[in-house]
Amino acid sequence: MLGTKIVLNEEKILREEKYDIVELYDLIDNFAENLGFTKDGQFTYIARDDKYALANMGKFCHSGLMKCDWFIDNVLEWIWLDDEDGNTDLMKRIVSNPNVSQKGLSANA
């Protein structure tokens, strides 16, 4: 099973009033749905178990969300879930490379 757990910093988003929290979660949900992911609970997205699972995870995490300033600036917890190779904390990658974000999915400011 491949998937990802994403928790946004809701306190920060509400405090700054720069983004609509519902819109941000909707953007994430829609992007995941377009790649065939299923949502498990409030924060977990599971890739379809097929030959494209790893590629779709890459599109979702690295080619998609990681390039969105609105996401990088507001993500609190982000875990790559892999029941074969173990889970990975994607926040460590963001913290170790502050230039990781580029323009990606848009959220109206």
N, CA and C of each residue as an Amber inpcrd file, in Angstrom:
protein
   327
   0.8320000  -1.1750000   0.0000000   0.0000000   0.0000000   0.0000000
   0.8800000   1.2420000   0.0000000   0.5770000   2.1490000  -0.8910000
   1.2370000   3.4500000  -0.9310000   0.1960000   4.5310000  -0.6660000
   0.5910000   5.5110000   0.1050000  -0.3090000   6.6140000   0.3930000
   0.4330000   7.7340000   1.0860000  -0.3140000   8.7140000   1.5230000
   0.2830000   9.8380000   2.2230000  -0.7050000  10.3950000   3.2480000
  -0.1500000  10.8410000   4.3460000  -0.9490000  11.5120000   5.3800000
  -0.5650000  12.9810000   5.3650000  -1.5740000  13.8260000   5.2630000
  -1.3530000  15.2690000   5.1720000  -2.2100000  15.9730000   6.2190000
  -1.5610000  16.7470000   7.0710000  -2.2770000  17.5660000   8.0510000
  -1.8070000  19.0050000   7.8630000  -2.7410000  19.8860000   7.5770000
  -2.4050000  21.3050000   7.4430000  -2.4140000  21.9740000   8.8090000
  -1.6600000  23.0620000   8.9150000  -1.6010000  23.8420000  10.1470000
  -2.8200000  24.7710000  10.1840000  -3.9250000  24.2170000  10.6410000
  -5.1890000  24.9470000  10.6140000  -5.1530000  26.2110000  11.4630000
  -4.4890000  26.1740000  12.6000000  -4.3820000  27.3720000  13.4490000
  -3.7110000  28.5090000  12.6930000  -2.6120000  28.2040000  12.0080000
  -1.8720000  29.2160000  11.2510000  -2.7260000  29.7650000  10.1040000
  -3.3880000  28.8770000   9.3880000  -4.2130000  29.2920000   8.2540000
  -5.3300000  30.2200000   8.7190000  -5.9910000  29.8590000   9.7970000
  -7.0760000  30.6950000  10.3180000  -6.5520000  32.0200000  10.8600000
  -5.4060000  31.9800000  11.5220000  -4.8240000  33.1910000  12.1020000
  -4.4030000  34.1790000  11.0160000  -3.7510000  33.6850000   9.9760000
  -3.2370000  34.5670000   8.9300000  -4.3210000  35.0660000   7.9810000
  -5.3950000  34.3110000   7.8350000  -6.5060000  34.6710000   6.9530000
  -6.0620000  34.9240000   5.5160000  -5.0000000  34.2600000   5.0900000
  -4.5100000  34.4090000   3.7170000  -5.2270000  33.4370000   2.7780000
  -5.5650000  32.2620000   3.2860000  -6.2270000  31.2230000   2.5010000
  -7.4770000  30.7470000   3.2200000  -8.3820000  30.1970000   2.4400000
  -9.5740000  29.5460000   2.9820000  -9.2270000  28.0780000   3.2140000
  -9.3270000  27.6290000   4.4540000  -8.9070000  26.2740000   4.8080000
  -9.7170000  25.2080000   4.0670000 -10.9940000  25.4670000   3.8700000
 -11.8350000  24.5100000   3.1410000 -11.3640000  24.4030000   1.6990000
 -11.0160000  25.5340000   1.0940000 -10.5250000  25.5310000  -0.2830000
  -9.2170000  24.7480000  -0.3950000  -8.3310000  24.8950000   0.5770000
  -7.0620000  24.1670000   0.5310000  -7.2910000  22.6630000   0.6030000
  -8.1160000  22.2320000   1.5400000  -8.4100000  20.7930000   1.6310000
  -9.1280000  20.3020000   0.3760000 -10.0030000  21.1250000  -0.2060000
 -10.6830000  20.7400000  -1.4470000  -9.6900000  20.5760000  -2.5950000
  -8.6970000  21.4710000  -2.6840000  -7.6680000  21.3450000  -3.7160000
  -6.9170000  20.0250000  -3.5810000  -6.5460000  19.6970000  -2.3570000
  -5.8320000  18.4420000  -2.1060000  -6.7300000  17.2560000  -2.4530000
  -7.9720000  17.2840000  -1.9880000  -8.9150000  16.1930000  -2.2610000
  -9.1190000  15.9910000  -3.7620000  -9.3240000  17.0810000  -4.4940000
  -9.5680000  16.9850000  -5.9340000  -8.3480000  16.4660000  -6.6820000
  -7.1750000  16.9250000  -6.3030000  -5.9480000  16.4530000  -6.9390000
  -5.7850000  14.9560000  -6.6960000  -6.0170000  14.5240000  -5.4690000
  -5.9150000  13.1010000  -5.1320000  -6.9400000  12.2890000  -5.9210000
  -8.1450000  12.7830000  -5.9890000  -9.2070000  12.0770000  -6.7150000
  -8.8690000  11.9470000  -8.1980000  -8.3070000  13.0010000  -8.7870000
  -7.9260000  12.9620000 -10.2040000  -6.8630000  11.9140000 -10.4950000
  -6.0820000  11.5580000  -9.4940000  -5.0510000  10.5350000  -9.6590000
  -5.5470000   9.1500000  -9.2310000  -6.8190000   9.0480000  -8.8840000
  -7.3930000   7.7630000  -8.5140000  -7.1600000   7.3490000  -7.0750000
  -6.7700000   8.2800000  -6.2190000  -6.5540000   7.9790000  -4.8060000
  -7.9030000   7.8580000  -4.1010000  -7.9100000   7.1030000  -3.0170000
  -9.0750000   7.0710000  -2.1440000  -8.6900000   7.7520000  -0.8380000
  -9.6540000   8.3850000  -0.2360000  -9.4040000   9.0750000   1.0270000
  -9.7860000   8.1450000   2.1660000  -8.8850000   8.0060000   3.1170000
  -9.1020000   7.1430000   4.2760000  -9.0620000   8.0270000   5.5170000
 -10.2170000   8.3650000   6.0400000 -10.2630000   9.2880000   7.1640000
 -10.1320000  10.7150000   6.6700000  -9.7630000  11.5980000   7.5700000
  -9.7040000  13.0210000   7.2290000  -8.4120000  13.4230000   6.5260000
  -7.3030000  12.7490000   6.8120000  -6.0090000  13.2460000   6.3500000
  -5.1980000  12.2720000   5.5020000  -5.7030000  11.0810000   5.2200000
  -4.9010000  10.0590000   4.5590000  -5.4360000   9.7570000   3.1660000
  -4.5200000   9.7000000   2.2060000  -4.8500000   9.4210000   0.8130000
  -4.0900000   8.1740000   0.3880000  -4.8070000   7.2000000  -0.1760000
  -4.2190000   5.9270000  -0.5680000  -4.2430000   5.8130000  -2.0890000
  -3.0740000   5.5140000  -2.6720000  -2.9740000   5.3370000  -4.1190000
  -3.6410000   4.0310000  -4.5240000  -4.2260000   4.0290000  -5.7140000
  -4.8080000   2.8080000  -6.2530000  -3.6940000   1.7740000  -6.3710000
  -3.9860000   0.5430000  -5.9880000  -2.9850000  -0.5280000  -5.9940000
  -2.8660000  -1.1030000  -7.4040000  -2.0990000  -0.4130000  -8.2470000
  -1.8650000  -0.8770000  -9.6080000  -0.4410000  -0.5140000 -10.0180000
  -0.0960000  -0.7680000 -11.2690000   1.2830000  -0.5310000 -11.7170000
   1.6480000   0.9520000 -11.7470000   0.6750000   1.8430000 -11.6260000
   0.9270000   3.2830000 -11.6500000   0.9720000   3.9030000 -10.2540000
   0.8490000   3.1000000  -9.2230000   0.7610000   3.6280000  -7.8550000
   1.9550000   4.5140000  -7.5040000   3.1670000   4.0470000  -7.7530000
   4.3550000   4.8290000  -7.4040000   4.4350000   6.1090000  -8.2350000
   4.1450000   6.0070000  -9.5230000   4.1650000   7.1990000 -10.3820000
   3.1260000   8.2150000  -9.9160000   1.9460000   7.7430000  -9.5590000
   0.9080000   8.6620000  -9.0870000   1.2650000   9.2850000  -7.7470000
   1.9360000   8.5300000  -6.8930000   2.4170000   9.1130000  -5.6320000
   3.4330000  10.2140000  -5.9170000   4.3160000   9.9770000  -6.8740000
   5.2920000  10.9950000  -7.2560000   4.6200000  12.2400000  -7.7930000
   3.6200000  12.0510000  -8.6460000   2.8770000  13.1930000  -9.1840000
   2.1870000  13.9650000  -8.0650000   1.5650000  13.2360000  -7.1650000
   0.8050000  13.8660000  -6.0850000   1.7160000  14.6320000  -5.1290000
   2.7680000  13.9800000  -4.6820000   3.6360000  14.5760000  -3.6570000
   4.7080000  15.4880000  -4.2430000   5.5330000  14.9510000  -5.1120000
   6.7230000  15.6770000  -5.5600000   6.4620000  16.6240000  -6.7270000
   5.6800000  16.1980000  -7.7010000   5.4060000  17.0630000  -8.8510000
   4.2160000  17.9770000  -8.6090000   3.4310000  17.6800000  -7.5950000
   2.2380000  18.4690000  -7.3140000   2.3590000  19.3060000  -6.0680000
   2.0560000  18.7140000  -4.9270000   1.9640000  19.4790000  -3.6810000
   3.2770000  20.1320000  -3.2650000   4.3870000  19.4480000  -3.4800000
   5.6690000  20.0020000  -3.0410000   6.0200000  21.2890000  -3.7890000
   5.3850000  21.5260000  -4.9310000   5.6630000  22.7280000  -5.7230000
   4.6870000  23.8670000  -5.4370000   3.8390000  23.6860000  -4.4520000
   2.8220000  24.6940000  -4.1350000   3.2170000  25.4750000  -2.8860000
   3.4720000  26.7600000  -3.0570000   3.8340000  27.5990000  -1.9120000
   2.7760000  27.5410000  -0.8170000   1.4990000  27.6100000  -1.1930000
   0.4120000  27.5820000  -0.2070000   0.4510000  26.3090000   0.6150000
   0.8580000  25.1990000  -0.0040000   0.9180000  23.9260000   0.7050000
   2.1420000  23.8750000   1.6080000   3.3020000  24.1750000   1.0540000
   4.5570000  24.1120000   1.8120000   4.5030000  25.0450000   3.0140000
   3.9280000  26.2140000   2.8400000   3.8530000  27.1880000   3.9290000
   2.8700000  26.7960000   5.0330000   1.9810000  25.8550000   4.7480000
   0.9130000  25.5520000   5.7060000   0.7920000  24.0880000   6.1050000
   1.6840000  23.2370000   5.6310000   1.6020000  21.8260000   6.0020000
   2.2420000  21.6360000   7.3770000   1.5750000  20.9010000   8.2320000
   2.0450000  20.6500000   9.5920000   2.6640000  19.2620000   9.7030000
   2.0220000  18.2850000   9.0680000   2.5020000  16.9050000   9.0960000
   2.2950000  16.3080000   7.7070000   3.3480000  15.6460000   7.1900000
   3.2490000  15.0510000   5.8590000   4.0880000  13.7870000   5.8490000
   3.4300000  12.6540000   5.7530000   4.0930000  11.3570000   5.8210000
   3.8260000  10.5820000   4.5340000   4.8890000  10.0440000   3.9320000
   4.7760000   9.1130000   2.8050000   4.5590000   7.7480000   3.4210000
   3.4480000   7.1030000   3.1050000   3.0880000   5.8080000   3.6800000
   3.4280000   4.6880000   2.7000000   4.2060000   3.7240000   3.1580000
   4.6000000   2.5970000   2.3150000   4.7140000   1.3650000   3.1990000
   3.7870000   0.4200000   3.0260000   3.8010000  -0.7440000   3.9110000
   4.8950000  -1.7470000   3.5640000   5.6020000  -1.5560000   2.4510000
   6.7200000  -2.4400000   2.1090000   8.0600000  -1.8660000   2.5640000
   8.2970000  -0.5870000   2.2750000   9.5980000   0.0260000   2.5730000
   9.5930000   0.9060000   3.8120000   8.4600000   1.0610000   4.4490000
   8.3740000   1.9020000   5.6340000   7.9470000   3.3190000   5.2890000
   7.5160000   4.0320000   6.2830000   7.0270000   5.3960000   6.1130000
   8.1780000   6.3960000   6.1420000   7.9820000   7.5320000   5.4560000
   8.9920000   8.5780000   5.3690000   8.3590000   9.9150000   5.7230000
   9.0460000  10.6930000   6.5370000   8.5780000  12.0220000   6.9080000
   8.9890000  13.0070000   5.8190000   8.0370000  13.4330000   4.9970000
   8.3420000  14.3690000   3.9190000   8.6470000  15.7700000   4.4360000
   8.2490000  16.0690000   5.6580000   8.5640000  17.3780000   6.2440000
  10.0670000  17.5560000   6.3960000  10.7910000  16.4850000   6.6650000
  12.2510000  16.5790000   6.7800000  12.8610000  17.0530000   5.4710000
  12.3010000  16.5940000   4.3490000  12.8090000  17.0310000   3.0500000
  12.5530000  18.5210000   2.8440000  11.3910000  18.9700000   3.2480000
  11.0520000  20.3830000   3.0990000  11.9490000  21.2470000   3.9780000
  12.1350000  20.8340000   5.2230000  12.9550000  21.6000000   6.1620000
  14.4090000  21.6360000   5.7030000  14.9070000  20.5330000   5.1560000
  16.3080000  20.4820000   4.7370000  16.5490000  21.2070000   3.4200000
  15.4940000  21.5040000   2.6700000  15.6400000  22.2010000   1.3980000
  14.5690000  23.2790000   1.2950000  14.8360000  24.4650000   1.8130000
  13.8250000  25.5200000   1.8320000  13.4160000  26.0030000   0.4450000
  14.1590000  25.6460000  -0.6030000  13.8260000  26.0580000  -1.9630000
  13.0250000  25.0040000  -2.7080000  12.4470000  24.0480000  -1.9960000
  11.7520000  22.9310000  -2.6180000  10.4990000  23.3710000  -3.3740000
   9.8580000  24.4190000  -2.9490000   8.5960000  24.8430000  -3.5500000
   8.8090000  25.6830000  -4.8030000   7.9720000  25.4230000  -5.7930000
   7.8600000  26.2380000  -6.9920000   6.3740000  26.4040000  -7.2290000
   5.9920000  27.1860000  -8.1990000   4.5600000  27.3710000  -8.4620000
   3.9470000  26.0530000  -8.9070000   2.8070000  25.7230000  -8.3140000
   2.0970000  24.4950000  -8.6520000   0.6030000  24.7530000  -8.6370000
  -0.1700000  23.8600000  -8.0620000  -1.6160000  24.0370000  -7.9410000
  -1.8970000  25.3860000  -7.3070000  -2.8560000  26.1110000  -7.8350000
  -3.0680000  27.4470000  -7.2850000  -4.1790000  27.4710000  -6.2500000
  -3.9490000  28.2770000  -5.2470000  -4.9620000  28.5830000  -4.2370000
  -5.0780000  30.0940000  -4.2100000  -6.2680000  30.5900000  -4.3050000
  -6.4480000  32.0440000  -4.3090000  -6.0730000  32.6310000  -2.9700000
  -5.2580000  33.6500000  -3.0160000  -4.8450000  34.3330000  -1.7850000
  -5.7790000  35.4850000  -1.5270000
